[in-house]
Amino acid sequence: MARHGAPRVPAVDQARRRLAAALLGAGALAATLLTASVSPAAPPAPDRGPGAASSDVAQLSRD
């Protein structure tokens, strides 16, 4: 009698997939924590407040 459904994934392949998923999650968590804990390399520009968004309108050239 034939079995229906998806074929079984070998245990080694399943372990590799779990390890890859765990490493990916650990890397994402480490990157998030590192980003949150490191201060920026340069202070904000003196004409802008901290966290101020930059303008998306280009300045006109006065040539």
Distance bins in CASP14 RR format, pairs under 12 A and 6 or more apart:
PFRMAT RR
TARGET T0000
AUTHOR 0000-0000-0000
RMODE 2
METHOD distances of the structure
MODEL  1
7 13 0 0 0 0 0 1 0 0 0 0 0
8 14 0 0 0 0 1 0 0 0 0 0 0
9 15 0 0 0 0 1 0 0 0 0 0 0
9 16 0 0 0 0 1 0 0 0 0 0 0
9 17 1 0 0 1 0 0 0 0 0 0 0
9 18 0 0 0 0 0 1 0 0 0 0 0
10 16 0 0 0 0 1 0 0 0 0 0 0
10 17 0 0 0 0 0 1 0 0 0 0 0
11 17 0 0 0 0 0 1 0 0 0 0 0
11 18 0 0 0 0 0 1 0 0 0 0 0
12 18 0 0 0 0 0 1 0 0 0 0 0
12 19 0 0 0 0 0 1 0 0 0 0 0
13 19 0 0 0 0 0 1 0 0 0 0 0
13 20 0 0 0 0 0 1 0 0 0 0 0
14 20 0 0 0 0 0 1 0 0 0 0 0
14 21 0 0 0 0 0 1 0 0 0 0 0
15 21 0 0 0 0 0 1 0 0 0 0 0
15 22 0 0 0 0 0 1 0 0 0 0 0
16 22 0 0 0 0 0 1 0 0 0 0 0
16 23 0 0 0 0 0 1 0 0 0 0 0
17 23 0 0 0 0 0 1 0 0 0 0 0
17 24 0 0 0 0 0 1 0 0 0 0 0
18 24 0 0 0 0 0 1 0 0 0 0 0
18 25 0 0 0 0 0 1 0 0 0 0 0
19 25 0 0 0 0 0 1 0 0 0 0 0
19 26 0 0 0 0 0 1 0 0 0 0 0
20 26 0 0 0 0 0 1 0 0 0 0 0
20 27 0 0 0 0 0 1 0 0 0 0 0
21 27 0 0 0 0 0 1 0 0 0 0 0
21 28 0 0 0 0 0 1 0 0 0 0 0
22 28 0 0 0 0 0 1 0 0 0 0 0
22 29 0 0 0 0 0 1 0 0 0 0 0
23 29 0 0 0 0 0 1 0 0 0 0 0
23 30 0 0 0 0 0 1 0 0 0 0 0
24 30 0 0 0 0 0 1 0 0 0 0 0
24 31 0 0 0 0 0 1 0 0 0 0 0
25 31 0 0 0 0 1 0 0 0 0 0 0
25 32 0 0 0 0 1 0 0 0 0 0 0
25 33 0 0 0 0 0 1 0 0 0 0 0
26 32 0 0 0 0 0 1 0 0 0 0 0
26 33 0 0 0 0 0 1 0 0 0 0 0
27 33 0 0 0 0 1 0 0 0 0 0 0
27 34 0 0 0 0 1 0 0 0 0 0 0
27 35 0 0 0 0 0 1 0 0 0 0 0
28 34 0 0 0 0 0 1 0 0 0 0 0
28 35 0 0 0 0 0 1 0 0 0 0 0
29 35 0 0 0 0 0 1 0 0 0 0 0
29 36 0 0 0 0 0 1 0 0 0 0 0
30 36 0 0 0 0 0 1 0 0 0 0 0
30 37 0 0 0 0 0 1 0 0 0 0 0
31 37 0 0 0 0 0 1 0 0 0 0 0
31 38 0 0 0 0 0 1 0 0 0 0 0
32 38 0 0 0 0 0 1 0 0 0 0 0
39 50 0 0 0 0 0 1 0 0 0 0 0
40 50 0 0 0 0 1 0 0 0 0 0 0
40 51 0 0 0 0 1 0 0 0 0 0 0
42 50 0 0 0 0 0 1 0 0 0 0 0
43 49 0 0 0 0 0 1 0 0 0 0 0
43 50 0 0 0 0 1 0 0 0 0 0 0
43 51 0 0 0 0 0 1 0 0 0 0 0
44 50 1 0 1 0 0 0 0 0 0 0 0
44 51 1 0 0 1 0 0 0 0 0 0 0
44 52 1 0 0 1 0 0 0 0 0 0 0
44 53 0 0 0 0 0 1 0 0 0 0 0
44 54 0 0 0 0 0 1 0 0 0 0 0
45 51 0 0 0 0 0 1 0 0 0 0 0
45 52 0 0 0 0 1 0 0 0 0 0 0
45 54 0 0 0 0 1 0 0 0 0 0 0
46 52 0 0 0 0 0 1 0 0 0 0 0
47 54 0 0 0 0 0 1 0 0 0 0 0
47 55 0 0 0 0 0 1 0 0 0 0 0
48 54 1 0 0 1 0 0 0 0 0 0 0
48 55 0 0 0 0 1 0 0 0 0 0 0
END
